[in-house]
Amino acid sequence: MDPQASAKILIVDDEPVMRTITHSVLSQHDFVTTTAVSAEEALEKIDLGYTPDLILLDVLMPGLNGFETCKQLRRQTRFKHLPIIMLTALDDQDSIDHAYRCGATDFITKPLNISLLPHRVRYLLRSSAAIKDVVDSEMALLNTQRIASLGNWLMDRDGVIYGASQQYLDIVGEPKLPISLLQFFQRVHHEDRDALLSNRLQLP
């Protein structure tokens, strides 16, 4: 069985037929589904401790709509990278753009191609797992750098530092980027400059 198949899917839709069909199809593919008839009910389940691996979220619902619900979820750190698929009969470009601005991972118009839905869900779950691995690795790197008082930066071919870790900024005390390599070098303690040069850091 696919390792993503037992993932928890929250289906949020006020249409009983659509909710039932979606639940049935995903359950047949061994996904663990939970349903909510409104955004308010979905948020209540989440507030009570339910944590889905993916959300299927209808856009047009009485009360809180899918756009606002998605924005609320994205404000929570634990849902920053959660796959959220918006479902709606709206197919105009403005609605699609608005969905992505609100934080939607994907957008599916109704009527759904129900036979393809499990494959779409599985693909997004795998993508989400890959993103989580990258984020976890970056966090591990940041923690290691913080403990060791190290930092890292990004430099272009012209010797301009245009990106840096927070640890670098804390060490060097340079709040604004970009800076030139010469400016960076001037901020290094004079006793450490030879060590920098010996490690192949050359001034432009």
Secondary structure by P-SEA (a helix, b strand, c coil): ccccccbbbbbbcccaaaaaaaaaaaaaaccbbbbbccaaaaaaaaaacccccccccccccccccaaaaaaaaaacccccccbbbbbcccccaaaaaaaaaacccccccccccccaaaaaaaaaaaaaaaaaaaaaaaaaaaaaaaaacccccccccccccccccaaaaaaaccccccccaaaaaaaccccaaaaaaaaccccc
